[in-house]
Amino acid sequence: MKDFVKQYDIKHKIQRLYIHWDVSTQCNFHCTYCYAIESYGKEWGSIDKWFKQKLIINNIGRASLPVFLGLLGGEPTLHPHYDELIDNCYSAIKKHKDGRLYVTTNGSRGNGFFEDHKFYNQMYFLFSFHPEYEGKYGKKFETLVNNITIARRRGFKCKVNVMLHYDSRFWKKTHKFIDDIECIEGLEIHPHWLYRDGNPHAGVVNYTHKFYREFKRFEEYPGYFTFEDQSGGKELFNDYNMFRDEQNYNFKGWNCWHNNYEISWDGKVRNVCFADKEDLLLRNFNFFKNIKKICPVVCPHTSCSCDGLLKIYKERQNDKA
């Protein structure tokens, strides 16, 4: 990795918008490490008027590029208009063949919720495992395990973010949960390191050497973060390789084909790495339509510790693709 000139995820598409929308900040959990709680402060527990949210969906549906839309929160499955929300969002993204929709969920809803959920071919569930809340999941997290099993059986693409707690009291439960879901066919398991202060440019929290020894099982997971040298040689790394010993990556001055956008619960949109540049989707109805092509921008950050941002295609300046 010493002399690499390009960095990206092998599955990440450059000419696609990756939009992450906090459809509400209402949640039935209150995790100690939740970046959204800290970020929203007094706005936590809020949701915008439904007619405004439908206008945001219309804005997304006008996008010139394909959209990979993620619904976040809070807990999106608690949305009072959930069925219509999903239907409208799916209609918006399916206008392009590379459009995708995913819903993040803590998976604590009853099993009937996932049994009865309308099926969409290009919809994903991104389940999150929160070890602090075993009481919400039933004995040994059985509600969550069953919901993941049901969703996969019904044909939904599923991924599980295993939130890696720094407190050793939760480690045994985490291993047990992983053991229970590793046998689910077609399931992608993603070990999720926690960012310091919820900031993707601040590094991961202070995990101990004991932690990394404890979760060495993740060292065997397949790699997808790609580091490419000038001759075209490639090395692939997984999350454990990337974040072991609190590694951070400095791309300041590199060209970055940044295509990640965040929408807040009240309709403010921003490019993830340029937080000072916000727009209001209810005022600019052509925001996504006007993005005709993803062009490189110069990275201003000296540290990148977010698995999502490390998927974006980057190229050291003066090295041509």
C-alpha positions in Angstrom: 0.0 0.0 0.0 3.0 2.3 0.3 3.1 3.6 -3.3 -0.5 3.4 -4.4 -1.9 6.0 -6.8 -5.6 5.0 -6.8 -8.0 3.8 -4.1 -11.6 2.6 -4.4 -14.1 -0.1 -3.8 -14.4 -2.7 -6.7 -18.2 -2.5 -6.6 -18.6 1.3 -6.3 -19.9 3.0 -9.4 -18.4 6.4 -10.2 -21.3 7.8 -12.2 -24.0 7.1 -9.7 -25.3 9.2 -6.8 -25.2 7.7 -3.3 -27.8 9.5 -1.3 -28.3 8.9 2.4 -31.6 10.4 3.7 -32.5 10.6 7.4 -36.3 10.2 6.9 -36.9 10.9 10.5 -34.9 11.1 13.8 -37.4 9.0 15.6 -36.0 5.8 17.1 -36.9 3.1 19.6 -33.2 2.7 20.5 -30.8 5.3 22.2 -27.4 3.8 21.5 -24.5 5.3 23.4 -22.4 5.6 20.2 -25.1 6.9 17.9 -23.6 9.8 15.9 -27.0 11.0 14.8 -28.2 11.7 18.4 -25.2 13.9 19.0 -25.4 15.5 15.6 -29.1 16.4 15.8 -29.2 17.3 19.5 -32.6 18.9 20.3 -34.0 17.9 16.9 -33.7 14.2 17.8 -37.2 12.7 17.6 -38.3 14.9 14.8 -40.0 14.2 11.5 -40.9 16.5 8.7 -44.4 17.0 7.2 -45.2 14.2 4.8 -46.1 16.5 1.8 -42.6 18.0 2.1 -41.0 14.5 2.1 -42.9 13.6 -1.0 -41.4 16.7 -2.7 -37.9 15.5 -1.7 -38.7 12.1 -3.3 -39.8 13.9 -6.5 -36.4 15.8 -6.4 -34.6 12.5 -6.2 -36.7 11.0 -9.0 -35.6 13.9 -11.3 -31.9 12.9 -10.9 -30.0 12.7 -14.2 -27.7 9.9 -12.8 -28.7 6.6 -11.3 -29.4 6.8 -7.6 -28.4 4.4 -4.8 -30.8 5.7 -2.1 -30.5 4.8 1.5 -33.2 5.5 4.1 -31.8 6.2 7.5 -32.8 7.8 10.8 -33.7 7.2 13.5 -35.4 4.0 12.6 -37.0 4.3 9.1 -39.5 1.3 9.7 -41.3 3.5 12.3 -42.2 6.1 9.7 -46.0 6.8 9.9 -46.3 6.5 6.1 -43.7 3.7 5.7 -45.4 1.7 2.9 -46.1 4.7 0.8 -42.6 6.0 1.5 -41.0 2.8 0.2 -43.2 2.7 -2.8 -42.6 6.3 -3.8 -38.8 6.0 -3.2 -38.6 2.8 -5.3 -40.5 4.4 -8.1 -38.0 7.3 -8.0 -34.9 5.1 -8.2 -36.1 2.5 -10.7 -36.1 5.1 -13.5 -32.4 4.1 -14.1 -31.3 0.5 -14.4 -28.5 1.0 -11.8 -30.9 2.6 -9.3 -31.1 0.9 -5.9 -32.9 1.4 -2.6 -31.9 0.3 0.8 -33.4 0.7 4.2 -31.4 0.7 7.4 -33.1 -1.0 10.4 -32.2 -2.2 13.8 -34.4 -5.2 13.0 -36.4 -5.0 16.2 -39.8 -5.0 14.6 -41.9 -8.1 15.0 -41.3 -11.0 12.5 -44.6 -10.3 10.8 -43.4 -6.9 9.6 -40.8 -8.6 7.4 -43.1 -11.5 6.5 -45.7 -9.0 5.1 -43.3 -6.5 3.6 -44.0 -5.8 -0.1 -41.2 -7.3 -2.2 -39.1 -5.1 -4.4 -36.4 -6.6 -6.6 -33.8 -3.8 -6.2 -34.4 -3.2 -2.5 -31.9 -4.0 0.2 -32.2 -4.3 4.0 -29.2 -3.0 5.9 -29.7 -4.5 9.3 -27.7 -3.1 12.3 -26.8 -5.3 15.3 -26.7 -3.2 18.4 -25.4 -5.3 21.3 -26.5 -2.8 24.0 -30.2 -3.6 23.2 -30.5 -7.4 23.6 -33.7 -6.7 25.6 -35.4 -5.2 22.5 -34.5 -8.3 20.4 -35.7 -11.0 22.7 -33.6 -13.8 24.2 -30.2 -14.1 22.4 -31.3 -11.6 19.7 -33.7 -14.1 18.3 -36.1 -11.4 16.8 -33.2 -9.9 14.8 -31.9 -13.3 13.6 -35.4 -14.4 12.6 -36.0 -11.1 10.7 -32.8 -11.4 8.8 -33.6 -15.1 8.0 -37.2 -14.1 6.8 -35.9 -11.3 4.6 -33.4 -13.5 2.9 -35.9 -16.3 2.4 -38.2 -13.9 0.7 -35.5 -12.9 -1.7 -34.4 -9.5 -0.3 -30.8 -8.6 -0.6 -29.5 -8.2 3.0 -26.4 -6.9 4.7 -25.8 -6.8 8.5 -23.7 -4.0 10.1 -22.3 -5.6 13.2 -21.6 -2.6 15.4 -18.3 -3.3 17.1 -18.6 -2.1 20.7 -15.4 -1.1 22.5 -16.8 -2.4 25.8 -15.7 -6.0 26.3 -18.9 -6.9 28.2 -20.6 -7.1 24.7 -18.0 -9.2 22.9 -19.2 -12.6 23.8 -22.8 -11.7 22.7 -21.4 -10.3 19.5 -19.5 -13.5 18.6 -22.7 -15.5 19.4 -24.8 -13.3 17.1 -22.2 -13.6 14.2 -22.1 -17.4 14.7 -25.9 -17.5 14.4 -26.1 -15.5 11.1 -23.0 -16.7 9.3 -25.0 -19.8 8.2 -27.7 -17.6 6.4 -27.1 -18.1 2.7 -26.4 -15.1 0.6 -26.0 -12.8 3.7 -23.3 -10.1 3.7 -21.8 -9.5 7.1 -20.0 -6.2 7.6 -18.0 -5.5 10.8 -18.6 -1.8 11.5 -16.0 0.2 13.4 -17.2 3.2 15.3 -15.9 6.6 14.4 -14.6 9.0 17.1 -17.3 11.5 17.9 -19.3 10.2 14.9 -16.8 12.1 12.6 -15.7 10.1 9.5 -12.5 12.2 9.4 -11.6 11.8 13.1 -10.5 8.2 13.1 -12.1 5.2 14.9 -12.7 5.1 18.6 -9.8 4.0 20.9 -10.1 0.2 20.4 -7.5 -1.7 22.4 -5.1 -4.4 21.2 -7.2 -6.8 23.1 -10.2 -5.8 20.9 -8.3 -6.6 17.7 -7.1 -9.9 19.0 -10.7 -10.7 20.1 -12.1 -10.0 16.7 -9.4 -11.5 14.6 -12.1 -13.6 12.9 -12.8 -10.6 10.6 -9.3 -10.8 9.2 -10.4 -13.7 7.1 -13.4 -11.9 5.5 -13.1 -11.1 1.8 -11.5 -7.8 0.8 -13.1 -5.1 -1.4 -11.1 -1.9 -0.6 -8.7 -1.6 -3.6 -5.3 0.0 -3.6 -3.7 0.2 -7.0 -0.1 1.2 -7.9 1.2 3.0 -10.9 1.8 -0.3 -12.9 -1.8 -1.4 -12.3 -1.0 -3.9 -9.5 -3.8 -4.2 -7.0 -4.2 -5.2 -3.4 -7.6 -5.8 -1.8 -8.2 -5.2 1.9 -11.2 -5.9 4.2 -12.4 -3.7 7.1 -10.2 -5.5 9.7 -7.1 -4.8 7.5 -8.1 -1.2 7.0 -8.9 -0.2 10.6 -6.5 -2.4 12.6 -4.4 -0.2 14.9 -6.7 2.7 14.2 -5.3 3.4 10.7 -6.4 6.6 9.0 -5.8 7.5 5.4 -4.7 10.8 4.1 -5.9 11.8 0.6 -5.5 15.5 0.9 -4.8 17.0 -2.5 -6.0 13.8 -4.3 -8.6 13.9 -7.0 -11.8 12.4 -5.6 -14.9 11.5 -7.7 -17.1 12.2 -4.7 -20.7 11.2 -5.2 -22.1 10.8 -1.7 -24.8 13.1 -0.5 -26.7 13.4 2.8 -30.2 14.7 3.3 -31.2 15.8 6.8 -34.6 15.1 8.3 -35.7 18.6 7.3 -34.6 18.5 3.7 -31.1 20.1 3.8 -28.7 18.4 1.4 -24.9 18.4 1.3 -22.0 16.6 -0.1 -20.7 14.5 2.7 -17.2 15.8 2.7 -18.1 19.5 2.2 -20.5 20.1 5.1 -20.3 23.9 4.8 -22.1 23.8 1.4 -25.8 23.1 2.1 -28.8 23.5 -0.1 -32.5 23.1 0.6 -34.2 20.5 -1.6 -37.6 22.2 -1.2 -36.1 25.4 -2.7 -33.9 23.8 -5.4 -36.1 21.2 -7.2 -33.4 20.5 -9.8 -30.6 19.8 -7.3 -30.0 16.2 -8.4 -31.2 16.8 -12.0 -28.4 19.4 -12.4 -25.7 16.8 -11.5 -25.1 15.5 -15.0 -21.7 13.9 -14.4 -19.5 13.2 -11.4 -16.3 15.1 -11.9 -13.2 15.0 -9.6 -12.8 17.5 -6.7 -9.7 18.0 -4.7 -9.8 16.3 -1.3 -9.4 18.8 1.6 -9.1 16.3 4.4 -6.0 14.8 6.0 -7.8 11.8 7.5 -10.4 9.4 6.1 -11.7 6.7 8.4 -15.2 6.0 7.0 -15.8 2.7 5.2 -18.4 4.5 3.0 -16.0 7.3 1.9 -13.1 4.8 1.3 -15.3 3.2 -1.4 -15.2 6.3 -3.5 -12.8 6.4 -6.5 -9.7 8.5 -5.7 -6.6 9.2 -7.8 -3.4 10.9 -6.9 -3.0 14.1 -8.9 -0.7 13.8 -12.0 -1.5 10.1 -12.3 -3.9 9.6 -15.2 -6.5 6.8 -15.2 
